[in-house]
Amino acid sequence: MTENFILGDGALHQRLCAITEILGKFVACAPRQLSIWNLVESTGRSECDLENLCAGLARAALLKSNLQLPGSWSLACAPDKVTLEDVFRCVMAEQPAPGHSSGSAFVPIPGYQPQRLQHDADLLVMQAAMAINQSVFKHLRQFSLDRLKVSSAAAYPVPRSSRHVPRRSATVA
C-alpha cells in the first residue's frame, strides 16, 4: 500500500527511519557526544553502517566529529533545531546512484533488542509519510489529464484523408 512509505518508496522510507533513529539518539543525549560503539549497542546496526550514516550526517552539517576522540560524534546544532526536513534532505543527498544498491539494509547484530526510541522514530516517520502522501495526493487530484487534450489537439492534426468532405449529390435534370 502506497501510504506506508513516503512517496511509495520503501528504500527511501527505510533510510528515513534509520537516520531519524540515529539523530534521535544524538538529540536525546545532547550536548554530550556518542561513540560509534554506543550507537552499535543501542541500535543493533553494524559499525560500518553507523560510520557511513554519521559521515553523511556530518556532510549535511547535522553532526560534527570529535577530533580528540575518533569515532565520537555530537550534534552540530541545538537539539530543537533538528527536524524531519533535515533528515529528508540528508537522505536525498545520500541516495545511491541510479542502478546501484544503497547496500545499507538493516541487519541487526546478534542479540540486539529494539529500544523504544527506534519504535518512536519509526512511528514519527510513518506519521510524516501518511501526511506527506495525503498532501501529494491532494495536489495531484488538482491536475486533470484533460489538460493534455487541449495541448495535444494542436500536435495531432486530423489527417487529410479522414477529414469529412461533403459529397455532392447527383442532381437529375
C-alpha positions in Angstrom: 0.0 0.0 0.0 1.5 3.4 -1.1 0.6 5.2 2.2 3.0 3.0 4.2 6.1 4.7 2.6 7.0 8.3 1.8 6.1 8.7 -1.9 5.6 4.9 -2.1 9.4 4.3 -1.9 10.3 1.6 0.6 14.1 2.2 0.4 13.6 5.9 1.0 11.3 5.1 3.9 13.9 2.7 5.4 16.7 5.4 5.1 14.5 8.0 6.7 13.7 5.6 9.6 17.4 4.8 10.1 18.6 8.4 10.1 15.7 9.6 12.3 16.6 6.9 14.8 20.3 7.9 14.8 19.6 11.6 15.0 17.1 10.9 17.8 19.9 9.3 19.8 22.0 12.4 19.5 19.1 14.7 20.3 18.3 12.6 23.4 21.8 12.9 24.8 22.7 16.4 23.6 25.0 18.2 24.2 27.0 15.1 25.1 28.6 13.1 22.3 28.1 9.5 21.3 30.6 7.0 20.1 30.1 4.6 17.3 30.1 1.8 19.9 27.3 3.5 21.9 25.3 3.5 18.7 26.1 -0.1 17.8 24.9 -1.2 21.3 21.7 1.0 21.2 20.7 0.5 17.6 21.9 -3.0 16.7 23.4 -1.7 13.4 26.9 -2.5 12.3 29.8 -0.3 13.0 30.4 0.2 9.3 26.8 1.2 8.6 26.8 3.6 11.5 30.1 5.2 10.4 28.6 5.8 7.0 25.4 7.2 8.4 27.3 9.6 10.7 29.6 10.7 7.9 26.5 11.5 5.8 25.0 13.4 8.7 28.3 15.3 9.1 28.2 16.2 5.4 24.7 17.5 5.9 26.1 19.6 8.8 23.9 17.8 11.4 26.7 16.1 13.2 30.3 17.0 14.0 33.1 14.6 14.8 35.3 14.9 17.8 38.9 15.2 16.6 40.3 14.3 20.0 38.2 11.1 20.3 37.9 9.4 16.8 34.6 7.6 16.3 32.7 10.1 18.5 30.1 12.5 17.2 27.8 15.2 18.6 25.0 17.3 17.2 26.2 20.3 15.2 23.2 22.4 16.2 20.7 22.8 19.0 18.6 19.7 19.5 15.3 21.6 19.0 16.5 22.7 15.5 16.7 19.2 14.1 13.6 18.4 12.0 12.4 15.7 9.7 13.1 18.1 6.8 16.8 17.9 7.8 16.6 14.1 7.8 14.8 14.1 4.4 17.4 16.5 2.9 20.2 14.3 4.2 18.6 11.1 2.8 18.1 12.7 -0.6 21.7 13.9 -0.7 23.0 10.4 0.2 20.9 8.5 -2.4 22.8 5.8 -4.3 23.5 6.4 -8.0 20.8 5.0 -10.3 21.2 1.3 -10.8 23.3 0.9 -7.6 22.0 -0.5 -4.4 22.4 1.5 -1.2 23.9 -1.6 0.4 22.6 -0.5 3.8 19.8 -2.8 4.5 19.5 -3.1 8.3 20.8 -6.4 9.6 20.8 -6.3 13.4 23.8 -7.6 15.3 23.2 -10.9 17.1 21.3 -10.5 20.4 20.0 -7.0 19.6 16.7 -6.0 21.1 15.0 -2.9 19.6 14.6 0.0 22.0 11.7 2.4 22.5 13.5 5.2 20.5 13.6 3.0 17.4 9.9 2.4 17.7 9.3 6.1 18.3 11.4 7.1 15.3 9.5 4.6 13.1 6.2 5.9 14.3 7.3 9.5 13.7 8.4 8.7 10.1 5.2 6.7 9.5 3.0 9.7 10.6 5.0 12.0 8.4 4.7 9.6 5.5 1.0 9.5 5.8 0.7 13.3 6.0 3.1 13.7 3.0 1.3 11.2 0.9 -2.1 12.7 1.7 -0.8 16.1 0.7 0.8 14.7 -2.5 -2.5 13.0 -3.4 -4.5 16.2 -2.7 -2.2 18.2 -5.0 -2.2 15.5 -7.7 -6.1 15.5 -7.7 -6.0 19.1 -8.9 -4.3 18.2 -12.2 -6.7 16.6 -14.7 -5.3 14.8 -17.7 -7.9 16.7 -19.6 -5.3 19.5 -19.8 -3.4 17.2 -22.1 -6.3 17.1 -24.5 -6.1 20.8 -25.3 -2.3 20.8 -25.9 -2.3 17.6 -27.8 -5.1 18.6 -30.2 -2.8 21.0 -31.9 0.0 18.5 -32.0 -2.0 15.8 -33.8 -3.9 17.5 -36.7 -6.6 15.4 -38.4 -5.1 13.7 -41.5 -6.5 14.9 -44.8 -7.9 11.5 -45.9 -10.1 11.3 -42.8 -11.5 14.8 -43.0 -15.1 14.9 -43.7 -15.6 16.2 -47.2 -19.3 16.7 -48.1 -20.3 14.7 -51.2 -22.1 16.5 -54.0 -25.4 15.0 -54.5 -26.1 14.0 -58.1 -28.8 16.2 -59.5 -31.0 14.9 -62.1 -32.1 17.4 -64.6 
